[in-house]
Structures are given as structure tokens and as C-alpha cells.
Amino acid sequence: MCAHEVAEPRLRCVLPFEADPAELRVLRSAVRERLAAWGASGLADEVQLAVTELATNVIKHVGEGVAATLVLEPSENRLRIEVHDKSHVVPTSADPGCGDDCGRGLHLLAAMALDWGTILTATGKAVWCEIAMSSDGQCRRVQRATAVLESYQRITGGQSRGGVSRLPVLEASATHLIADLLHWLAAQGGDPDTILDQAQMHFEAEAA
């Protein structure tokens, strides 16, 4: 349960949990309910993903079954997400090779969040990130896409030259990123054409 079961004002929410894969579904459900109570259901997918990545890091790098705490702290324009554990080992964002899952969670977190970091505490550490509290779903999609494209651009080595608009570079990155995603889907046995059709349908429905 949250520390304060009220919808208004948006008060800090504290959720102790056990770092166990089976508990992640319960944790995501509690997060979704709290966001709904705050009138911020539009953030649910993004916040649940961030919480899953942070909690999974505890399971992988601190230990399965250890005690941890999730803190959600909303402000006027952003939501701060913290996961506290009892280890002083600071996570690092590595450059994972193709097919290597290690380090991808932090890259994803960096791409989707406004900012993230680690704070050492007397009993361990807190890994945190901040998500924009915008109520405009379309604007949030643009913000997320820009962050992902800029991250992808850094990974692939693309960059804008001085005095040149970054739009053509990001457009090229978008094309390459979509192609990479289609290759990934095909490698997993998926149908790229079907996914493209579904994405187009979602875009047209939401744009309308």
C-alpha cells in the first residue's frame, strides 16, 4: 500500500517490495493504481517499464529475494521514481554487444527518462529516474521518440555538423532504427509487414 492513500494532492508514495520476478506484476499493478488515483494513467506504460527495469536490476545485481523499496514522488511537471536497496554497488551503463542483454536496461532508462542517476545512502543506494508529467499523449510520444533517436544516433556514431539542422540526421536515424527493428522482428520469427501495418493504424487513429 502507498504511504498516503489520497488522490489529491499528489503525495509521495512508498512501496516496499521483495526483489523477486513473481513480485514484479504486483508492483506494476500497484504503480498503475497509484497513477490512476493521481489522474496520470497516461504515464502508466512508461512508468511501469521504468519500474520494471529498476527492480530487475536489483534482482540481477543485488540478489533475488532481497528487500527493496519503490518511491514515487510527483511534482508539477515530472515524476521521480526511486528504487532503494541495501547494496552500495553503483550500476554502470555498459556498451552491450549484439545479443547481450546485460546493460540494455540502463540504456533504455536513459533514453526514455528526462534524467537518471544513483544516490548512495547510509544503508545502500537509490537508483532514480524522472519522467515528464505531461498530460498531452501525442507530445509525450514526440518527446520519447526524440530521446530514443538521439540515443540511437549516439550509439551509431551519427551527429549533426555545426550550423546544420539536426532534422535530416534524426530522419536518417529514424530510418535506420526502423530497419533495425524490422530485422529484429524477423529474427524473432515475427512478420515485419504486419507490425508496420499495425504501427500505421495506431498512428492514424491517435493522430485523428
C-alpha positions in Angstrom: 0.0 0.0 0.0 1.1 3.6 -0.6 2.1 5.8 2.3 -0.8 8.2 1.6 -4.0 6.8 0.1 -5.4 10.1 -1.2 -5.8 11.3 -4.8 -5.3 15.0 -4.2 -2.8 16.4 -3.6 -0.3 14.1 -5.2 1.7 12.9 -2.2 4.8 10.8 -2.1 4.1 7.1 -2.4 6.3 4.4 -0.8 6.1 0.8 -1.8 8.3 -1.8 -0.1 8.7 -4.9 -2.2 10.7 -8.2 -2.4 13.1 -8.3 -5.3 11.5 -11.4 -6.9 10.4 -11.9 -10.5 7.0 -13.1 -9.3 6.5 -9.8 -7.4 7.1 -7.5 -10.4 3.5 -8.0 -11.7 2.1 -7.0 -8.3 4.4 -4.0 -8.2 3.4 -2.8 -11.7 -0.3 -3.2 -10.7 0.3 -1.0 -7.6 2.0 1.6 -9.7 -0.8 1.6 -12.3 -3.4 2.1 -9.5 -1.5 4.9 -7.9 -1.1 6.7 -11.2 -4.8 6.3 -11.9 -5.6 7.8 -8.4 -3.4 10.8 -9.3 -5.2 11.2 -12.7 -2.0 10.3 -14.5 -3.0 7.0 -16.2 -1.4 8.2 -19.4 2.0 7.6 -17.8 1.3 4.0 -16.8 3.1 2.2 -19.6 6.3 4.3 -19.4 6.4 4.3 -15.6 5.7 0.6 -15.3 8.6 -0.1 -17.8 11.0 2.1 -15.8 10.0 0.5 -12.5 10.4 -3.0 -14.1 13.9 -2.1 -15.3 15.0 -0.7 -11.9 13.5 -3.6 -9.9 15.1 -6.1 -12.3 18.5 -4.6 -11.8 18.1 -5.2 -8.1 17.2 -8.9 -8.7 20.2 -9.3 -11.1 22.8 -7.4 -9.3 21.9 -7.3 -5.6 20.1 -10.7 -5.2 16.8 -12.4 -5.7 14.5 -12.1 -2.7 16.2 -9.1 -1.1 14.2 -6.3 0.4 13.8 -3.1 -1.7 11.6 0.0 -1.8 10.0 1.8 -4.6 9.3 5.6 -4.1 7.1 7.6 -6.5 7.4 11.4 -5.9 5.4 13.6 -8.2 6.0 17.3 -8.7 4.3 19.8 -11.0 5.9 18.7 -14.3 7.8 15.4 -13.6 7.6 12.2 -11.7 10.6 11.0 -9.8 11.0 7.2 -9.5 13.4 5.7 -7.0 14.3 2.1 -6.1 16.2 1.7 -2.9 18.3 -1.4 -2.0 20.9 -2.4 0.5 23.9 -2.6 -1.8 26.5 0.2 -2.3 27.5 -1.1 -5.7 26.7 1.6 -8.3 25.2 0.4 -11.6 27.1 1.3 -14.7 25.8 1.6 -18.3 27.9 -0.7 -20.4 28.0 -1.0 -24.2 26.4 -4.4 -24.7 27.3 -6.4 -27.8 24.7 -7.8 -30.2 22.7 -10.4 -28.4 24.0 -9.4 -25.0 21.2 -8.4 -22.6 23.5 -7.0 -19.9 23.4 -3.2 -19.8 20.4 -2.7 -22.1 18.1 -1.8 -19.2 20.1 1.3 -18.3 20.4 2.3 -21.9 16.6 2.1 -22.2 16.2 4.0 -19.0 18.5 6.8 -20.2 16.6 7.0 -23.5 13.1 7.2 -22.0 13.8 9.4 -18.9 14.4 13.1 -18.5 17.3 12.2 -16.3 18.6 9.3 -14.1 21.3 8.6 -11.6 22.3 6.9 -8.4 22.5 8.2 -4.8 24.5 6.4 -2.1 22.6 6.2 1.2 23.6 5.2 4.7 22.1 1.7 4.2 22.8 1.2 0.4 21.8 3.2 -2.6 18.8 4.6 -4.6 18.7 4.4 -8.4 16.4 7.1 -9.7 14.9 8.5 -12.9 12.5 11.3 -13.7 9.6 11.0 -16.2 7.8 14.0 -17.6 4.3 14.5 -16.2 2.8 16.0 -19.4 -0.9 15.2 -20.0 -0.5 15.5 -23.8 -0.1 11.9 -25.0 1.0 13.0 -28.5 3.5 15.4 -27.2 4.9 12.7 -24.9 5.3 10.4 -27.8 7.3 13.0 -29.7 9.5 13.6 -26.6 10.1 9.9 -26.2 10.8 9.4 -29.9 13.3 12.3 -29.9 15.1 10.8 -26.8 15.3 7.4 -28.4 16.5 8.7 -31.8 19.2 10.9 -30.1 20.3 7.8 -28.1 20.4 5.7 -31.2 22.3 8.4 -33.0 25.0 8.4 -30.3 25.2 4.6 -30.4 25.6 4.5 -34.2 28.0 7.5 -34.3 25.8 9.8 -36.3 25.9 13.5 -35.4 24.8 16.9 -36.7 27.5 19.2 -38.0 27.8 22.8 -36.7 25.3 25.1 -38.4 23.4 22.3 -40.0 19.8 21.4 -38.9 19.7 18.2 -36.9 16.3 17.1 -38.6 17.9 15.4 -41.6 20.3 13.5 -39.2 17.4 12.4 -37.0 15.3 11.4 -40.0 18.2 9.2 -41.2 18.5 7.7 -37.7 14.7 7.0 -37.7 15.0 5.2 -41.0 17.9 3.1 -39.7 16.3 2.4 -36.4 13.1 1.2 -38.0 15.1 -1.0 -40.3 17.0 -2.5 -37.3 13.7 -3.1 -35.5 12.3 -4.9 -38.6 15.5 -7.1 -38.7 15.0 -7.9 -35.0 11.4 -8.8 -35.5 12.2 -11.1 -38.5 15.0 -12.7 -36.4 12.3 -13.4 -33.7 10.0 -15.0 -36.2 7.7 -12.0 -36.5 6.2 -10.5 -39.6 7.6 -7.0 -40.3 4.8 -6.1 -42.7 2.2 -6.9 -40.1 4.0 -4.8 -37.5 4.3 -1.9 -39.9 0.6 -2.0 -40.7 -0.3 -2.1 -37.0 2.0 0.8 -36.3 0.5 2.8 -39.1 -3.0 2.1 -37.9 -2.1 3.2 -34.3 -0.5 6.4 -35.7 -3.6 7.3 -37.9 -6.1 6.5 -35.1 -4.2 8.6 -32.5 -3.4 11.5 -34.9 -7.2 11.7 -35.7 
